[in-house]
Amino acid sequence: MTALSPRRRVAVGVSELTFIERSLRRSVRNVDALLMAIMLPVLVMFLFTFVFGGSIDPSGNYVNYVVPGIILLCAGFGASSTAVDVAGDMTTGIIDRFRSLPIPATAVLTGHVVASLLRNLVATGVVVVVALAVGFRPTGGPGDWLAAISVVALYILAITYLFAAIGLASSSPEAASGYGFILLFLPYLSSAFVEVSTLPSWLQPIAQYQPVTPTIEAIRSLLMGTSMGNNAVIAVGWCVLILVIAATWGAWLFRRKAGHR
C-alpha cells in the first residue's frame, strides 16, 4: 500500500495574497461598514467644527486643529471592524477548513490586517478631501504629507493587528465589537479635540502618556507646521510596540484556537 504523500506547502506569499483578496472582496460586499467608517469621522468633524468649534476657537481656525485627530479617529473606526471579522471567522467553522490546508497559520490574520490597512487608507483619504472642502488648510509640503501618511499607515497597521487579536480573544463577534469599542475612546482622551493643558489636572497624564496624543501631534506638526519635539519618535515607538505585542499575541491565539502546529 502506497503511503500518503505529505501535503505540499503553498509558496510563500501566495496564501497571504489569497486571504487579502478574500478580505477585500468581503469589504466590497459590506458597503454599510465601509460607509460608516467614513461617515462617522466626517460627522464628528462637522460636529466639532461647526457646533463646538466657535466656542473652542472663535478665530475660525479650529478645523486646522481638529483634522489630525479626526484622521486617527477614522483609522480607529475602520480598524474596529477587523475584530468583528476575525471573531466571525473563528465562530462560523470556516477555520476548520482553513486548518486542513497547507498554509501558514498567520495567513488568515495577514489577510484581514492588510485588507483593513488598504480600506482604512482609502477611507482616511476621503475624510481628508471632505476636510479640505470645509476649510482645512494644511501648510506641509509633499515630503511632509508623505511622512504624515507613513505615520498614519503605521498607526493603522498597529491598531488593526490589535483589533485582530481582540477578535481572536473574544467569544463572539458581538463581544469583539464591545471590546473594540473601548479603544475608540482613546482619541477623546488625547489632544485630538483640545490641548492637553486645558484638561483637568488628573486627566492630563492619561492624555499625555498614551499612544494617540504623540501620534496626533506628529501628524499635526507635519501638516500644520507646529512644533514637533520628540513626538514622532514617541509615536513610532508606541506603534512598533503595539504592533509587536499584538502580532505575537494574535499569532499565539490563532494557533491555540485553530489548532495549527
C-alpha atoms as an extended CHARMM CRD file, in Angstrom:
* protein
*
       261  EXT
         1         1  MET       CA              0.0000000000        0.0000000000        0.0000000000  PROA      1               0.0000000000
         2         2  THR       CA              1.4250000000        3.3370000000       -1.0350000000  PROA      2               0.0000000000
         3         3  ALA       CA              1.9570000000        5.8130000000        1.7790000000  PROA      3               0.0000000000
         4         4  LEU       CA              0.1760000000        9.0990000000        1.5430000000  PROA      4               0.0000000000
         5         5  SER       CA              2.4810000000       11.8980000000        0.4310000000  PROA      5               0.0000000000
         6         6  PRO       CA              2.8150000000       14.8560000000        2.7770000000  PROA      6               0.0000000000
         7         7  ARG       CA              0.8550000000       17.9860000000        1.9370000000  PROA      7               0.0000000000
         8         8  ARG       CA              2.8150000000       20.4160000000       -0.1680000000  PROA      8               0.0000000000
         9         9  ARG       CA              3.1490000000       23.8460000000        1.3630000000  PROA      9               0.0000000000
        10        10  VAL       CA              1.8260000000       26.7760000000       -0.6150000000  PROA      10              0.0000000000
        11        11  ALA       CA              4.5460000000       29.1040000000       -1.9050000000  PROA      11              0.0000000000
        12        12  VAL       CA              5.4560000000       31.9450000000        0.4270000000  PROA      12              0.0000000000
        13        13  GLY       CA              3.1850000000       34.9200000000       -0.1090000000  PROA      13              0.0000000000
        14        14  VAL       CA              0.5730000000       33.1190000000       -2.2220000000  PROA      14              0.0000000000
        15        15  SER       CA             -1.6860000000       32.2040000000        0.6880000000  PROA      15              0.0000000000
        16        16  GLU       CA             -1.3510000000       35.7040000000        2.1700000000  PROA      16              0.0000000000
        17        17  LEU       CA             -2.3610000000       37.3080000000       -1.1450000000  PROA      17              0.0000000000
        18        18  THR       CA             -5.3210000000       34.9200000000       -1.3820000000  PROA      18              0.0000000000
        19        19  PHE       CA             -6.6010000000       35.8900000000        2.0500000000  PROA      19              0.0000000000
        20        20  ILE       CA             -6.0160000000       39.5850000000        1.3650000000  PROA      20              0.0000000000
        21        21  GLU       CA             -8.1580000000       39.2460000000       -1.7530000000  PROA      21              0.0000000000
        22        22  ARG       CA            -10.7940000000       37.3700000000        0.2650000000  PROA      22              0.0000000000
        23        23  SER       CA            -10.9510000000       40.1350000000        2.8790000000  PROA      23              0.0000000000
        24        24  LEU       CA            -11.1010000000       42.8670000000        0.2390000000  PROA      24              0.0000000000
        25        25  ARG       CA            -13.9760000000       41.0900000000       -1.5050000000  PROA      25              0.0000000000
        26        26  ARG       CA            -15.8260000000       40.9200000000        1.7970000000  PROA      26              0.0000000000
        27        27  SER       CA            -15.1860000000       44.6390000000        2.3180000000  PROA      27              0.0000000000
        28        28  VAL       CA            -16.6630000000       45.4530000000       -1.0800000000  PROA      28              0.0000000000
        29        29  ARG       CA            -19.7710000000       43.4180000000       -0.2510000000  PROA      29              0.0000000000
        30        30  ASN       CA            -20.1010000000       45.0220000000        3.1890000000  PROA      30              0.0000000000
        31        31  VAL       CA            -20.7270000000       48.5300000000        1.8810000000  PROA      31              0.0000000000
        32        32  ASP       CA            -22.5320000000       49.5960000000        5.0650000000  PROA      32              0.0000000000
        33        33  ALA       CA            -19.4580000000       49.0400000000        7.2470000000  PROA      33              0.0000000000
        34        34  LEU       CA            -17.2450000000       50.9680000000        4.8280000000  PROA      34              0.0000000000
        35        35  LEU       CA            -19.6870000000       53.8790000000        4.6800000000  PROA      35              0.0000000000
        36        36  MET       CA            -19.9450000000       54.0120000000        8.4630000000  PROA      36              0.0000000000
        37        37  ALA       CA            -16.1450000000       54.0210000000        8.7910000000  PROA      37              0.0000000000
        38        38  ILE       CA            -16.1480000000       57.1650000000        6.6200000000  PROA      38              0.0000000000
        39        39  MET       CA            -19.3650000000       58.8400000000        7.7290000000  PROA      39              0.0000000000
        40        40  LEU       CA            -18.8490000000       58.6600000000       11.4940000000  PROA      40              0.0000000000
        41        41  PRO       CA            -15.4970000000       60.5450000000       11.4960000000  PROA      41              0.0000000000
        42        42  VAL       CA            -16.9010000000       63.0640000000        8.9980000000  PROA      42              0.0000000000
        43        43  LEU       CA            -19.9560000000       63.6510000000       11.1970000000  PROA      43              0.0000000000
        44        44  VAL       CA            -17.7320000000       64.0640000000       14.2650000000  PROA      44              0.0000000000
        45        45  MET       CA            -15.6280000000       66.5670000000       12.3000000000  PROA      45              0.0000000000
        46        46  PHE       CA            -18.7650000000       68.5080000000       11.3210000000  PROA      46              0.0000000000
        47        47  LEU       CA            -19.9570000000       68.4240000000       14.9310000000  PROA      47              0.0000000000
        48        48  PHE       CA            -16.7540000000       69.7970000000       16.4140000000  PROA      48              0.0000000000
        49        49  THR       CA            -16.0480000000       72.2360000000       13.5750000000  PROA      49              0.0000000000
        50        50  PHE       CA            -19.4740000000       73.8070000000       13.1450000000  PROA      50              0.0000000000
        51        51  VAL       CA            -21.1580000000       73.2190000000       16.5350000000  PROA      51              0.0000000000
        52        52  PHE       CA            -18.3660000000       73.3540000000       19.1280000000  PROA      52              0.0000000000
        53        53  GLY       CA            -15.5880000000       74.9480000000       17.0810000000  PROA      53              0.0000000000
        54        54  GLY       CA            -16.7520000000       78.5310000000       17.5180000000  PROA      54              0.0000000000
        55        55  SER       CA            -16.6630000000       78.1880000000       21.2990000000  PROA      55              0.0000000000
        56        56  ILE       CA            -13.3180000000       76.3980000000       21.3630000000  PROA      56              0.0000000000
        57        57  ASP       CA            -11.5860000000       78.6890000000       18.8500000000  PROA      57              0.0000000000
        58        58  PRO       CA            -13.5640000000       81.8400000000       17.8600000000  PROA      58              0.0000000000
        59        59  SER       CA            -10.9540000000       82.6510000000       15.1720000000  PROA      59              0.0000000000
        60        60  GLY       CA            -12.4870000000       80.0440000000       12.8690000000  PROA      60              0.0000000000
        61        61  ASN       CA             -9.2530000000       78.0560000000       12.5160000000  PROA      61              0.0000000000
        62        62  TYR       CA            -10.3790000000       75.1740000000       14.7020000000  PROA      62              0.0000000000
        63        63  VAL       CA            -10.7780000000       72.8950000000       11.6740000000  PROA      63              0.0000000000
        64        64  ASN       CA             -6.9990000000       73.0240000000       11.1730000000  PROA      64              0.0000000000
        65        65  TYR       CA             -6.5100000000       71.8370000000       14.7380000000  PROA      65              0.0000000000
        66        66  VAL       CA             -9.1090000000       69.0830000000       14.7770000000  PROA      66              0.0000000000
        67        67  VAL       CA             -8.4790000000       67.3150000000       11.4390000000  PROA      67              0.0000000000
        68        68  PRO       CA             -5.3290000000       65.3810000000       12.5420000000  PROA      68              0.0000000000
        69        69  GLY       CA             -7.3580000000       63.9220000000       15.4020000000  PROA      69              0.0000000000
        70        70  ILE       CA            -10.2340000000       63.0900000000       13.0580000000  PROA      70              0.0000000000
        71        71  ILE       CA             -7.7740000000       61.2050000000       10.8300000000  PROA      71              0.0000000000
        72        72  LEU       CA             -6.8600000000       58.8790000000       13.7020000000  PROA      72              0.0000000000
        73        73  LEU       CA            -10.5000000000       58.6170000000       14.7220000000  PROA      73              0.0000000000
        74        74  CYS       CA            -11.2550000000       57.4420000000       11.1820000000  PROA      74              0.0000000000
        75        75  ALA       CA             -8.4650000000       54.8630000000       11.4390000000  PROA      75              0.0000000000
        76        76  GLY       CA             -9.9240000000       53.5510000000       14.6800000000  PROA      76              0.0000000000
        77        77  PHE       CA            -13.4670000000       53.2420000000       13.3400000000  PROA      77              0.0000000000
        78        78  GLY       CA            -12.2480000000       51.4040000000       10.2600000000  PROA      78              0.0000000000
        79        79  ALA       CA             -9.8980000000       49.0750000000       12.1090000000  PROA      79              0.0000000000
        80        80  SER       CA            -12.5090000000       48.1040000000       14.7120000000  PROA      80              0.0000000000
        81        81  SER       CA            -14.4250000000       46.0730000000       12.1260000000  PROA      81              0.0000000000
        82        82  THR       CA            -11.4070000000       43.7620000000       11.9040000000  PROA      82              0.0000000000
        83        83  ALA       CA            -12.1410000000       42.4380000000       15.3910000000  PROA      83              0.0000000000
        84        84  VAL       CA            -15.6690000000       41.5160000000       14.3270000000  PROA      84              0.0000000000
        85        85  ASP       CA            -14.4990000000       39.8910000000       11.0690000000  PROA      85              0.0000000000
        86        86  VAL       CA            -11.8310000000       37.8040000000       12.8090000000  PROA      86              0.0000000000
        87        87  ALA       CA            -14.2280000000       36.7380000000       15.5730000000  PROA      87              0.0000000000
        88        88  GLY       CA            -16.7260000000       35.7830000000       12.8940000000  PROA      88              0.0000000000
        89        89  ASP       CA            -14.1890000000       33.5520000000       11.1690000000  PROA      89              0.0000000000
        90        90  MET       CA            -13.3830000000       31.8760000000       14.4880000000  PROA      90              0.0000000000
        91        91  THR       CA            -17.0260000000       31.1040000000       15.3160000000  PROA      91              0.0000000000
        92        92  THR       CA            -18.5080000000       30.0770000000       11.9450000000  PROA      92              0.0000000000
        93        93  GLY       CA            -16.4140000000       26.9280000000       11.4740000000  PROA      93              0.0000000000
        94        94  ILE       CA            -14.5530000000       28.1240000000        8.3840000000  PROA      94              0.0000000000
        95        95  ILE       CA            -11.2810000000       27.9810000000       10.3200000000  PROA      95              0.0000000000
        96        96  ASP       CA            -11.6790000000       24.1890000000       10.4930000000  PROA      96              0.0000000000
        97        97  ARG       CA            -11.5000000000       24.2170000000        6.6920000000  PROA      97              0.0000000000
        98        98  PHE       CA             -8.5200000000       26.5390000000        6.6350000000  PROA      98              0.0000000000
        99        99  ARG       CA             -6.5560000000       24.4140000000        9.1180000000  PROA      99              0.0000000000
       100       100  SER       CA             -6.7800000000       21.4610000000        6.7260000000  PROA      100             0.0000000000
       101       101  LEU       CA             -4.9690000000       23.4470000000        4.0600000000  PROA      101             0.0000000000
       102       102  PRO       CA             -1.1570000000       23.6130000000        3.6950000000  PROA      102             0.0000000000
       103       103  ILE       CA             -0.9790000000       27.3100000000        4.6120000000  PROA      103             0.0000000000
       104       104  PRO       CA              0.8180000000       29.1760000000        7.4030000000  PROA      104             0.0000000000
       105       105  ALA       CA             -1.2600000000       29.9170000000       10.4870000000  PROA      105             0.0000000000
       106       106  THR       CA             -0.7270000000       33.6470000000       10.1310000000  PROA      106             0.0000000000
       107       107  ALA       CA             -2.0920000000       33.8850000000        6.5690000000  PROA      107             0.0000000000
       108       108  VAL       CA             -5.6990000000       34.4190000000        7.6910000000  PROA      108             0.0000000000
       109       109  LEU       CA             -4.7000000000       37.2210000000       10.0650000000  PROA      109             0.0000000000
       110       110  THR       CA             -2.4590000000       38.7990000000        7.4500000000  PROA      110             0.0000000000
       111       111  GLY       CA             -5.3640000000       38.8830000000        5.0100000000  PROA      111             0.0000000000
       112       112  HSD       CA             -7.6180000000       40.6630000000        7.4820000000  PROA      112             0.0000000000
       113       113  VAL       CA             -4.9470000000       43.1510000000        8.5670000000  PROA      113             0.0000000000
       114       114  VAL       CA             -3.6150000000       44.1420000000        5.1410000000  PROA      114             0.0000000000
       115       115  ALA       CA             -7.1210000000       44.4660000000        3.6890000000  PROA      115             0.0000000000
       116       116  SER       CA             -8.0830000000       46.6640000000        6.6590000000  PROA      116             0.0000000000
       117       117  LEU       CA             -4.9730000000       48.7990000000        6.1260000000  PROA      117             0.0000000000
       118       118  LEU       CA             -5.8330000000       49.4040000000        2.4590000000  PROA      118             0.0000000000
       119       119  ARG       CA             -9.5110000000       50.0160000000        3.2450000000  PROA      119             0.0000000000
       120       120  ASN       CA             -8.6990000000       52.4800000000        6.0210000000  PROA      120             0.0000000000
       121       121  LEU       CA             -6.1880000000       54.4210000000        3.9290000000  PROA      121             0.0000000000
       122       122  VAL       CA             -8.9070000000       54.9320000000        1.3180000000  PROA      122             0.0000000000
       123       123  ALA       CA            -11.4060000000       55.9870000000        3.9890000000  PROA      123             0.0000000000
       124       124  THR       CA             -8.8550000000       58.3720000000        5.5110000000  PROA      124             0.0000000000
       125       125  GLY       CA             -8.2340000000       59.8920000000        2.0890000000  PROA      125             0.0000000000
       126       126  VAL       CA            -11.9590000000       60.5620000000        1.6900000000  PROA      126             0.0000000000
       127       127  VAL       CA            -12.0790000000       62.2040000000        5.1290000000  PROA      127             0.0000000000
       128       128  VAL       CA             -9.1300000000       64.4650000000        4.2300000000  PROA      128             0.0000000000
       129       129  VAL       CA            -10.8430000000       65.5090000000        0.9820000000  PROA      129             0.0000000000
       130       130  VAL       CA            -14.0040000000       66.4130000000        2.9090000000  PROA      130             0.0000000000
       131       131  ALA       CA            -11.8700000000       68.3200000000        5.4420000000  PROA      131             0.0000000000
       132       132  LEU       CA            -10.2870000000       70.3320000000        2.6300000000  PROA      132             0.0000000000
       133       133  ALA       CA            -13.7610000000       71.1320000000        1.3460000000  PROA      133             0.0000000000
       134       134  VAL       CA            -14.8450000000       72.5660000000        4.7220000000  PROA      134             0.0000000000
       135       135  GLY       CA            -11.7810000000       74.7420000000        5.2460000000  PROA      135             0.0000000000
       136       136  PHE       CA             -8.8250000000       72.5820000000        6.2730000000  PROA      136             0.0000000000
       137       137  ARG       CA             -5.7010000000       74.3620000000        5.0260000000  PROA      137             0.0000000000
       138       138  PRO       CA             -2.5170000000       72.3700000000        5.7040000000  PROA      138             0.0000000000
       139       139  THR       CA              0.8510000000       74.0300000000        5.1860000000  PROA      139             0.0000000000
       140       140  GLY       CA              3.0170000000       70.9250000000        4.8050000000  PROA      140             0.0000000000
       141       141  GLY       CA              4.8650000000       70.1640000000        1.5850000000  PROA      141             0.0000000000
       142       142  PRO       CA              4.9230000000       66.8730000000       -0.3540000000  PROA      142             0.0000000000
       143       143  GLY       CA              7.6110000000       65.4330000000        1.9210000000  PROA      143             0.0000000000
       144       144  ASP       CA              5.5810000000       66.3310000000        4.9910000000  PROA      144             0.0000000000
       145       145  TRP       CA              2.4880000000       64.7210000000        3.5160000000  PROA      145             0.0000000000
       146       146  LEU       CA              4.4330000000       61.5550000000        2.7110000000  PROA      146             0.0000000000
       147       147  ALA       CA              5.7760000000       61.4090000000        6.2640000000  PROA      147             0.0000000000
       148       148  ALA       CA              2.2960000000       62.0280000000        7.7040000000  PROA      148             0.0000000000
       149       149  ILE       CA              0.7990000000       59.2670000000        5.5440000000  PROA      149             0.0000000000
       150       150  SER       CA              3.5550000000       56.9200000000        6.7360000000  PROA      150             0.0000000000
       151       151  VAL       CA              2.7520000000       57.6910000000       10.3790000000  PROA      151             0.0000000000
       152       152  VAL       CA             -0.9570000000       57.1630000000        9.7470000000  PROA      152             0.0000000000
       153       153  ALA       CA             -0.2940000000       53.8790000000        7.9250000000  PROA      153             0.0000000000
       154       154  LEU       CA              1.9210000000       52.6140000000       10.7620000000  PROA      154             0.0000000000
       155       155  TYR       CA             -0.7430000000       53.5550000000       13.3210000000  PROA      155             0.0000000000
       156       156  ILE       CA             -3.4560000000       51.8100000000       11.2730000000  PROA      156             0.0000000000
       157       157  LEU       CA             -1.2960000000       48.6930000000       10.9490000000  PROA      157             0.0000000000
       158       158  ALA       CA             -0.5990000000       48.5750000000       14.6870000000  PROA      158             0.0000000000
       159       159  ILE       CA             -4.1630000000       49.1740000000       15.8290000000  PROA      159             0.0000000000
       160       160  THR       CA             -5.5740000000       46.7750000000       13.2220000000  PROA      160             0.0000000000
       161       161  TYR       CA             -3.3420000000       43.9640000000       14.4960000000  PROA      161             0.0000000000
       162       162  LEU       CA             -4.5390000000       44.8340000000       17.9950000000  PROA      162             0.0000000000
       163       163  PHE       CA             -8.1780000000       44.6490000000       16.9240000000  PROA      163             0.0000000000
       164       164  ALA       CA             -7.4610000000       41.3410000000       15.1530000000  PROA      164             0.0000000000
       165       165  ALA       CA             -6.0190000000       39.9210000000       18.3670000000  PROA      165             0.0000000000
       166       166  ILE       CA             -9.0690000000       41.1790000000       20.2740000000  PROA      166             0.0000000000
       167       167  GLY       CA            -11.2570000000       39.3830000000       17.7520000000  PROA      167             0.0000000000
       168       168  LEU       CA             -9.3450000000       36.1650000000       18.3630000000  PROA      168             0.0000000000
       169       169  ALA       CA             -9.6150000000       36.5400000000       22.1280000000  PROA      169             0.0000000000
       170       170  SER       CA            -13.3670000000       37.2360000000       22.0120000000  PROA      170             0.0000000000
       171       171  SER       CA            -16.0320000000       34.5760000000       22.3220000000  PROA      171             0.0000000000
       172       172  SER       CA            -18.2630000000       36.0590000000       19.6190000000  PROA      172             0.0000000000
       173       173  PRO       CA            -18.4130000000       38.9150000000       17.0690000000  PROA      173             0.0000000000
       174       174  GLU       CA            -20.7030000000       40.8200000000       19.4390000000  PROA      174             0.0000000000
       175       175  ALA       CA            -18.1640000000       40.5690000000       22.2570000000  PROA      175             0.0000000000
       176       176  ALA       CA            -15.3650000000       41.6250000000       19.8890000000  PROA      176             0.0000000000
       177       177  SER       CA            -17.3760000000       44.6860000000       18.8830000000  PROA      177             0.0000000000
       178       178  GLY       CA            -17.8620000000       45.6280000000       22.5340000000  PROA      178             0.0000000000
       179       179  TYR       CA            -14.2080000000       45.1970000000       23.4930000000  PROA      179             0.0000000000
       180       180  GLY       CA            -13.0350000000       47.0720000000       20.4130000000  PROA      180             0.0000000000
       181       181  PHE       CA            -15.4040000000       49.9490000000       21.1030000000  PROA      181             0.0000000000
       182       182  ILE       CA            -13.4810000000       50.7100000000       24.3040000000  PROA      182             0.0000000000
       183       183  LEU       CA            -10.3390000000       51.5240000000       22.2810000000  PROA      183             0.0000000000
       184       184  LEU       CA            -12.2900000000       54.0220000000       20.1860000000  PROA      184             0.0000000000
       185       185  PHE       CA            -12.4900000000       56.3310000000       23.2180000000  PROA      185             0.0000000000
       186       186  LEU       CA             -8.7180000000       56.9130000000       23.2850000000  PROA      186             0.0000000000
       187       187  PRO       CA             -8.7920000000       59.8320000000       20.7870000000  PROA      187             0.0000000000
       188       188  TYR       CA            -11.3040000000       61.6140000000       23.0270000000  PROA      188             0.0000000000
       189       189  LEU       CA             -8.8210000000       61.3510000000       25.9070000000  PROA      189             0.0000000000
       190       190  SER       CA             -5.9940000000       62.9310000000       23.9360000000  PROA      190             0.0000000000
       191       191  SER       CA             -5.0510000000       66.1840000000       22.2310000000  PROA      191             0.0000000000
       192       192  ALA       CA             -7.3670000000       65.3830000000       19.3010000000  PROA      192             0.0000000000
       193       193  PHE       CA            -10.0110000000       67.9800000000       20.1260000000  PROA      193             0.0000000000
       194       194  VAL       CA             -8.4830000000       70.2430000000       22.7820000000  PROA      194             0.0000000000
       195       195  GLU       CA             -4.9870000000       70.9040000000       24.0880000000  PROA      195             0.0000000000
       196       196  VAL       CA             -3.8950000000       68.6240000000       26.9040000000  PROA      196             0.0000000000
       197       197  SER       CA             -3.1770000000       71.6320000000       29.1250000000  PROA      197             0.0000000000
       198       198  THR       CA             -6.8970000000       72.5440000000       29.1350000000  PROA      198             0.0000000000
       199       199  LEU       CA             -7.9430000000       69.1930000000       30.5980000000  PROA      199             0.0000000000
       200       200  PRO       CA             -8.4360000000       68.6040000000       34.3370000000  PROA      200             0.0000000000
       201       201  SER       CA             -5.1080000000       68.0650000000       36.1130000000  PROA      201             0.0000000000
       202       202  TRP       CA             -5.8900000000       64.4490000000       36.9770000000  PROA      202             0.0000000000
       203       203  LEU       CA             -6.6890000000       63.6710000000       33.3210000000  PROA      203             0.0000000000
       204       204  GLN       CA             -3.6450000000       65.3610000000       31.7720000000  PROA      204             0.0000000000
       205       205  PRO       CA             -1.1750000000       62.4910000000       32.4610000000  PROA      205             0.0000000000
       206       206  ILE       CA             -3.6180000000       59.9920000000       30.9340000000  PROA      206             0.0000000000
       207       207  ALA       CA             -3.9800000000       62.1310000000       27.8250000000  PROA      207             0.0000000000
       208       208  GLN       CA             -0.2690000000       62.8810000000       27.5530000000  PROA      208             0.0000000000
       209       209  TYR       CA              1.1800000000       59.4180000000       28.1160000000  PROA      209             0.0000000000
       210       210  GLN       CA             -0.8590000000       57.3110000000       25.7380000000  PROA      210             0.0000000000
       211       211  PRO       CA             -0.1220000000       56.4460000000       22.0860000000  PROA      211             0.0000000000
       212       212  VAL       CA             -2.7670000000       58.6200000000       20.4210000000  PROA      212             0.0000000000
       213       213  THR       CA             -1.5410000000       62.0290000000       21.6260000000  PROA      213             0.0000000000
       214       214  PRO       CA              2.0540000000       61.8620000000       20.2710000000  PROA      214             0.0000000000
       215       215  THR       CA              0.7620000000       60.3440000000       17.0340000000  PROA      215             0.0000000000
       216       216  ILE       CA             -1.7200000000       63.1860000000       16.5570000000  PROA      216             0.0000000000
       217       217  GLU       CA              0.8930000000       65.7800000000       17.4700000000  PROA      217             0.0000000000
       218       218  ALA       CA              3.3480000000       64.2900000000       14.9600000000  PROA      218             0.0000000000
       219       219  ILE       CA              0.7330000000       64.4140000000       12.1920000000  PROA      219             0.0000000000
       220       220  ARG       CA             -0.3050000000       67.9210000000       13.2450000000  PROA      220             0.0000000000
       221       221  SER       CA              3.3070000000       69.0930000000       13.1370000000  PROA      221             0.0000000000
       222       222  LEU       CA              3.8810000000       67.6320000000        9.6630000000  PROA      222             0.0000000000
       223       223  LEU       CA              0.6750000000       69.0310000000        8.1700000000  PROA      223             0.0000000000
       224       224  MET       CA              0.3470000000       72.3190000000       10.0530000000  PROA      224             0.0000000000
       225       225  GLY       CA              3.9410000000       73.2190000000       10.9280000000  PROA      225             0.0000000000
       226       226  THR       CA              3.5230000000       73.0950000000       14.7160000000  PROA      226             0.0000000000
       227       227  SER       CA              6.4040000000       72.1440000000       16.9970000000  PROA      227             0.0000000000
       228       228  MET       CA              7.4080000000       68.5110000000       16.5250000000  PROA      228             0.0000000000
       229       229  GLY       CA              9.6120000000       67.9340000000       19.5670000000  PROA      229             0.0000000000
       230       230  ASN       CA             10.0920000000       64.2100000000       20.1100000000  PROA      230             0.0000000000
       231       231  ASN       CA              6.5020000000       63.3120000000       19.2230000000  PROA      231             0.0000000000
       232       232  ALA       CA              7.4310000000       61.4810000000       16.0090000000  PROA      232             0.0000000000
       233       233  VAL       CA              9.9190000000       59.2360000000       17.8230000000  PROA      233             0.0000000000
       234       234  ILE       CA              7.4340000000       58.5050000000       20.6140000000  PROA      234             0.0000000000
       235       235  ALA       CA              4.6150000000       57.8660000000       18.1380000000  PROA      235             0.0000000000
       236       236  VAL       CA              6.6730000000       55.4190000000       16.0840000000  PROA      236             0.0000000000
       237       237  GLY       CA              7.8840000000       53.7400000000       19.2720000000  PROA      237             0.0000000000
       238       238  TRP       CA              4.3120000000       53.2790000000       20.5210000000  PROA      238             0.0000000000
       239       239  CYS       CA              3.1480000000       51.9230000000       17.1600000000  PROA      239             0.0000000000
       240       240  VAL       CA              6.0190000000       49.4370000000       16.8960000000  PROA      240             0.0000000000
       241       241  LEU       CA              5.4630000000       48.2660000000       20.4780000000  PROA      241             0.0000000000
       242       242  ILE       CA              1.7240000000       47.7680000000       19.8990000000  PROA      242             0.0000000000
       243       243  LEU       CA              2.4120000000       46.0170000000       16.6020000000  PROA      243             0.0000000000
       244       244  VAL       CA              4.9190000000       43.5660000000       18.0960000000  PROA      244             0.0000000000
       245       245  ILE       CA              2.7240000000       42.7420000000       21.0960000000  PROA      245             0.0000000000
       246       246  ALA       CA             -0.4790000000       42.4410000000       19.0640000000  PROA      246             0.0000000000
       247       247  ALA       CA              1.0970000000       40.3470000000       16.2870000000  PROA      247             0.0000000000
       248       248  THR       CA              2.7270000000       37.9880000000       18.7940000000  PROA      248             0.0000000000
       249       249  TRP       CA             -0.4450000000       37.7050000000       20.8680000000  PROA      249             0.0000000000
       250       250  GLY       CA             -2.5800000000       37.2360000000       17.7670000000  PROA      250             0.0000000000
       251       251  ALA       CA             -0.3660000000       34.5170000000       16.2900000000  PROA      251             0.0000000000
       252       252  TRP       CA             -0.3620000000       32.6520000000       19.6100000000  PROA      252             0.0000000000
       253       253  LEU       CA             -4.1460000000       32.9060000000       19.9590000000  PROA      253             0.0000000000
       254       254  PHE       CA             -4.7140000000       31.7680000000       16.3820000000  PROA      254             0.0000000000
       255       255  ARG       CA             -2.5000000000       28.7040000000       16.7430000000  PROA      255             0.0000000000
       256       256  ARG       CA             -4.1420000000       27.8700000000       20.0660000000  PROA      256             0.0000000000
       257       257  LYS       CA             -7.7450000000       28.2880000000       18.8850000000  PROA      257             0.0000000000
       258       258  ALA       CA             -7.3600000000       26.9900000000       15.3420000000  PROA      258             0.0000000000
       259       259  GLY       CA             -5.1990000000       24.0480000000       16.3190000000  PROA      259             0.0000000000
       260       260  HSD       CA             -2.3180000000       24.9160000000       13.9500000000  PROA      260             0.0000000000
       261       261  ARG       CA              1.0040000000       23.2970000000       14.6160000000  PROA      261             0.0000000000
